[in-house]
Each structure stands twice: as C-alpha cells, then as structure tokens.
Amino acid sequence: MELIDTHCHLDLDPFDADRGAVIRRAFEAGLVHMITIGIDVESSLRAVELARSHPRISATVGQHPHDVKVLTNEGLDRLKELGRDPEVVGFGEIGLDFFRDHSPRPVQHQRFDDLIHIGLELGLPLVIHDRDAHRETLDHLRSAGAHRGVIHCYSGDMALAREFLDLGFVISLPGTVTFPKALDARDVAREIPLDALLIETDAPFLAPVPFRGRRNEPAYVQYTALEIARLRGMDPLVLAEAATANARRVFGLPRERPALVSAPSLSRTGGSGEAA
C-alpha cells in the first residue's frame, strides 16, 4: 500500500537514537511521504530542517496548546517567518486542549486566535489539535473564517465531524481506530466520506494494535489503514489510494517525489513537549 503519514513528530527525543532507521523503515513499508509536525518554535525549526534534508518529508510549523503560555509575540513572528519556507505545507499543530490544561484556558483562547490568523495570512492549511474542547474549537474556526485544514487525531463523534466537514476541514484518524473500545473513532472510520479522510500515526504516540503501548513510528500507519478498510468493508488498496490523494490535495503535495536519501542528524536546542 502506498500511504502518506500526514502527522508524525520525527524531531522528538524518542527518535534521537535511530531516526534514520525509522525513516528507512517507513519507506520500506510503502509510505511515499511523511509530514513532520512542529509543536513550538524549536520543534518547527527541526521539522523544517528535516524537510530540507529529505525529499519525501514535508514540515508544518506551529505551537501546541500545552505550551502556548510561553509563546511570546517574538515567537509568533518567528513561526510566521518559518511558515514561509517552501518546505512548509501546513500551519500547526495549533488548537485547544482542555483535557490537561497545561496552559491556562484564557491564554489558549487568545493564542489560538493569534495562530489561526497567522495560518490564514500565510495561506496554509491549518493542523488543529482539539482535545475536550470541541465546541470552542469550532467557534474559533468559524469566527476566524477558517475553511481549510485538518482536524488531527480526531476524538469526537460523527455528528461533530459533520460540523468540521461543513467548515471545509478534513478528519485525520490515528491508531486509536484499532482500539476495540474506541467506539466513536471506529464509527467515524466507517461513516466519514472517503474524500474527507486522512490517516496518521501521531508517532511517537498512539501506536496501533499490535504495537499498542510501544513507541509508534510512521511505518505503522499501514495497520491503521488496514483497520479502517476492514471497518468500511473495502479493499485496503482502494482506501490507501483515496487517503493518499486526499493528503496530496489538502497539503499541496506533488504526485511524485525524488528517490530516498539519508536522513540528517538533528541538533537539539529545546524540549520536545507532549503532542499526543
């Protein structure tokens, strides 16, 4: 199956010891592209560095809601500057997280607005983190006139998914659809229109069955794709083809990428944070 992992965090600490091997395994498993996601200024810099060094990796830049309490106006300016890099295909991970509340909610609201408007100014699809903040996330996106992007690691039900689809967003499903008790995710996998579906790992988080509880990596996106195909009663190759075409459309990725090259070693200048 040819697949695109639309959301992984290749720059984070868990990959420091074997990043090159992780990338090689992904392409050996049939992936044709990966999008590595920035979660703060330093992570975004590393994501761009990876994308510049590898022809089949693209980057996004953003600030995860956990750490928006430390995001300065200078940081906003830096993210805007990074967002203009030709290797950057999306703006995010940005959003709201009311499950952990690592940043105060008023700060999350303000910075989410700030970040949405930067993404809109740059003309990039938004990559949205929404955890236990469904209605508030919708309200922010509607208020800003946002109409293009991805609801990453989708955790709502199908009724909510339809509201995001009505705004023009697509839904990205991670390995949670392989968890037998993840009933909402499995229902969404069955019912979401095929042209609104992306598939991701969120690696190194949320490894699918049969790797649940271990470090996730992009090669494992195939297990999520196989389970979604099973839930939908369709040929996995047809599902993969559709999801890959959707990813190319949403992120503006080319149909063909140059041959595989070696992965770079990354300089570490900051913490990796939490991105699941």
C-alpha positions as CSV (number, residue, x, y, z in Angstrom):
1,M,0.0,0.0,0.0
2,E,1.2,3.5,-0.9
3,L,0.4,5.7,2.1
4,I,1.2,9.2,3.5
5,D,1.6,9.6,7.2
6,T,0.0,13.1,7.5
7,H,1.0,13.7,11.1
8,C,4.2,12.5,12.9
9,H,6.8,14.1,15.1
10,L,10.1,12.9,13.7
11,D,12.2,15.5,15.5
12,L,11.2,14.4,19.0
13,D,13.5,12.8,21.6
14,P,12.2,9.2,21.2
15,F,13.7,9.1,17.7
16,D,17.1,10.5,18.5
17,A,18.8,7.2,18.7
18,D,17.5,5.7,15.4
19,R,15.8,8.5,13.4
20,G,17.4,7.4,10.1
21,A,16.4,3.8,10.6
22,V,12.8,4.9,11.4
23,I,12.6,6.9,8.2
24,R,14.0,4.0,6.2
25,R,11.5,1.6,7.7
26,A,8.7,3.9,6.8
27,F,9.6,3.9,3.1
28,E,10.3,0.2,3.1
29,A,6.8,-0.3,4.4
30,G,5.3,1.5,1.4
31,L,5.0,5.1,2.6
32,V,5.5,7.6,-0.2
33,H,5.6,10.8,2.0
34,M,5.6,11.9,5.6
35,I,4.6,15.3,7.2
36,T,6.6,16.0,10.4
37,I,4.8,18.5,12.7
38,G,6.1,21.4,14.6
39,I,4.9,21.9,18.1
40,D,6.8,25.0,19.1
41,V,9.4,27.3,17.6
42,E,12.4,25.0,18.2
43,S,10.5,21.9,17.1
44,S,9.3,23.8,14.0
45,L,12.9,24.7,13.2
46,R,13.8,21.0,13.4
47,A,10.9,19.9,11.3
48,V,11.9,22.4,8.6
49,E,15.5,21.1,8.8
50,L,14.3,17.5,8.3
51,A,12.1,18.5,5.3
52,R,15.0,20.4,3.7
53,S,17.2,17.4,4.1
54,H,14.8,14.7,2.7
55,P,12.8,14.9,-0.5
56,R,9.9,12.8,0.8
57,I,9.4,14.7,4.1
58,S,7.4,17.9,4.4
59,A,7.0,20.1,7.5
60,T,4.5,22.1,9.4
61,V,5.2,24.8,11.9
62,G,3.1,25.8,15.0
63,Q,2.7,25.9,18.7
64,H,0.9,23.1,20.6
65,P,-1.7,24.4,23.1
66,H,0.1,22.8,26.0
67,D,2.9,25.4,25.8
68,V,1.2,28.5,24.5
69,K,1.7,30.0,27.9
70,V,5.3,30.6,27.0
71,L,4.7,31.7,23.4
72,T,5.8,35.4,23.0
73,N,5.0,37.8,20.3
74,E,8.5,37.3,19.0
75,G,7.7,33.6,18.9
76,L,4.6,34.3,16.8
77,D,6.8,36.4,14.4
78,R,9.3,33.5,14.2
79,L,6.6,31.0,13.4
80,K,5.2,33.3,10.7
81,E,8.7,33.6,9.2
82,L,9.2,29.8,9.3
83,G,5.8,29.3,7.7
84,R,7.1,31.0,4.5
85,D,9.7,28.3,4.0
86,P,8.9,26.3,0.7
87,E,9.2,23.0,2.6
88,V,6.3,24.0,4.9
89,V,2.9,22.6,3.8
90,G,0.7,23.4,6.8
91,F,0.3,25.6,9.9
92,G,0.0,23.7,13.2
93,E,-0.2,21.9,15.4
94,I,-2.4,24.6,17.0
95,G,-5.6,24.4,18.9
96,L,-7.1,23.9,22.3
97,D,-6.5,21.2,25.0
98,F,-8.9,21.3,27.9
99,F,-8.0,17.7,29.0
100,R,-4.7,18.5,30.5
101,D,-4.9,22.3,30.8
102,H,-1.1,22.7,30.8
103,S,-1.7,26.4,29.7
104,P,-4.5,28.5,31.2
105,R,-7.6,28.5,29.1
106,P,-7.8,32.2,28.6
107,V,-4.2,32.1,27.2
108,Q,-5.1,29.1,25.0
109,H,-8.1,31.0,23.5
110,Q,-6.0,34.1,22.8
111,R,-3.1,32.3,21.3
112,F,-5.3,30.0,19.2
113,D,-6.9,33.1,17.6
114,D,-3.4,34.6,17.0
115,L,-2.2,31.4,15.4
116,I,-5.2,30.8,13.3
117,H,-4.9,34.3,11.8
118,I,-1.2,33.7,11.0
119,G,-2.0,30.5,9.3
120,L,-4.7,32.2,7.3
121,E,-2.4,35.1,6.4
122,L,0.2,32.5,5.1
123,G,-2.5,30.7,3.1
124,L,-1.6,27.4,4.7
125,P,-4.0,24.6,5.7
126,L,-4.4,24.6,9.5
127,V,-3.5,21.5,11.5
128,I,-5.8,21.5,14.5
129,H,-5.4,19.9,17.9
130,D,-8.8,19.6,19.7
131,R,-9.0,17.7,22.9
132,D,-12.1,18.1,25.1
133,A,-12.7,21.5,23.5
134,H,-14.9,20.6,20.6
135,R,-17.4,23.4,20.7
136,E,-14.8,26.0,21.5
137,T,-12.6,24.8,18.6
138,L,-15.4,25.1,16.2
139,D,-16.3,28.6,17.4
140,H,-12.8,29.8,16.9
141,L,-12.5,28.4,13.4
142,R,-15.9,29.8,12.4
143,S,-15.2,33.2,13.9
144,A,-11.9,33.5,12.0
145,G,-13.4,32.3,8.7
146,A,-11.1,29.3,8.6
147,H,-12.2,26.8,5.9
148,R,-9.2,24.7,5.1
149,G,-7.2,22.2,7.2
150,V,-7.1,19.0,9.2
151,I,-8.7,18.0,12.5
152,H,-5.7,15.9,13.7
153,C,-6.1,12.8,15.8
154,Y,-9.9,13.2,15.7
155,S,-11.6,12.3,19.0
156,G,-15.2,13.4,18.5
157,D,-18.2,11.6,17.2
158,M,-19.7,11.6,13.7
159,A,-22.1,14.4,14.4
160,L,-19.3,16.7,15.3
161,A,-17.2,15.5,12.4
162,R,-20.0,16.7,10.0
163,E,-19.7,20.2,11.5
164,F,-16.0,20.3,10.8
165,L,-16.6,19.0,7.3
166,D,-19.2,21.8,6.8
167,L,-16.4,24.3,7.5
168,G,-14.2,22.7,4.9
169,F,-11.9,20.7,7.1
170,V,-11.0,17.0,6.8
171,I,-10.7,14.4,9.5
172,S,-7.4,12.6,10.3
173,L,-7.6,9.3,12.1
174,P,-4.7,7.7,14.1
175,G,-4.1,4.3,15.5
176,T,-6.9,4.7,18.1
177,V,-9.3,3.2,15.5
178,T,-7.5,-0.1,16.1
179,F,-8.5,0.0,19.8
180,P,-11.7,-2.1,20.4
181,K,-13.1,0.3,22.9
182,A,-12.6,3.4,20.8
183,L,-16.2,3.3,19.6
184,D,-16.6,6.9,18.4
185,A,-13.3,6.7,16.4
186,R,-14.4,3.4,14.8
187,D,-17.8,4.8,13.9
188,V,-16.2,7.8,12.3
189,A,-13.9,5.5,10.3
190,R,-17.0,3.7,9.0
191,E,-19.0,6.7,8.1
192,I,-16.7,9.6,7.2
193,P,-16.9,10.4,3.4
194,L,-13.9,8.9,1.7
195,D,-12.8,12.2,0.2
196,A,-12.6,13.7,3.8
197,L,-10.4,11.1,5.3
198,L,-6.7,11.3,6.2
199,I,-4.6,8.7,8.1
200,E,-1.8,9.5,10.5
201,T,0.3,7.9,13.2
202,D,1.0,10.9,15.6
203,A,4.3,9.0,16.1
204,P,5.9,8.5,18.6
205,F,2.5,8.5,20.3
206,L,-0.6,6.3,20.0
207,A,0.8,3.1,18.4
208,P,-1.9,1.0,16.8
209,V,-2.6,-2.6,17.6
210,P,-0.5,-4.8,17.5
211,F,2.1,-2.3,18.8
212,R,0.0,-0.6,21.4
213,G,2.0,0.6,24.4
214,R,5.2,0.8,22.4
215,R,6.8,3.7,20.6
216,N,4.9,4.5,17.5
217,E,6.6,5.1,14.1
218,P,5.4,6.1,10.6
219,A,5.7,2.6,9.2
220,Y,2.8,1.5,11.5
221,V,0.4,3.8,9.6
222,Q,-0.4,0.7,7.5
223,Y,-2.1,-1.0,10.4
224,T,-4.4,1.9,10.9
225,A,-5.2,1.9,7.2
226,L,-5.9,-1.8,7.2
227,E,-8.3,-1.5,10.1
228,I,-10.2,1.5,8.6
229,A,-10.6,-0.6,5.4
230,R,-11.9,-3.5,7.3
231,L,-14.4,-1.3,9.2
232,R,-15.6,0.1,5.9
233,G,-15.7,-3.2,4.1
234,M,-13.5,-2.0,1.3
235,D,-10.3,-3.0,-0.5
236,P,-7.3,-1.7,1.5
237,L,-5.6,-0.6,-1.7
238,V,-8.6,1.5,-2.7
239,L,-8.7,3.1,0.7
240,A,-4.9,3.8,0.6
241,E,-5.2,5.4,-2.9
242,A,-8.0,7.7,-1.7
243,A,-6.4,8.7,1.5
244,T,-3.1,9.4,-0.3
245,A,-4.9,11.5,-2.9
246,N,-6.7,13.4,-0.1
247,A,-3.4,14.2,1.6
248,R,-1.8,15.4,-1.6
249,R,-4.8,17.7,-2.2
250,V,-5.0,19.1,1.3
251,F,-1.3,19.8,1.7
252,G,-0.5,20.5,-2.0
253,L,2.0,17.7,-2.2
254,P,3.3,16.6,-5.6
255,R,2.4,13.3,-7.0
256,E,5.9,12.0,-7.4
257,R,8.9,12.5,-5.1
258,P,12.6,12.0,-5.8
259,A,14.4,9.0,-4.6
260,L,15.2,8.3,-0.9
261,V,18.2,9.9,0.6
262,S,19.8,9.6,4.0
263,A,18.1,11.3,7.0
264,P,20.0,14.0,8.8
265,S,21.0,14.1,12.4
266,L,19.3,17.0,14.2
267,S,20.7,19.5,16.6
268,R,18.8,19.6,19.9
269,T,18.1,23.0,21.3
270,G,15.0,22.6,23.3
271,G,12.5,20.2,24.9
272,S,10.1,18.1,22.8
273,G,6.9,18.7,24.8
274,E,3.9,16.5,24.5
275,A,2.0,16.2,21.3
276,A,-0.5,13.4,21.6
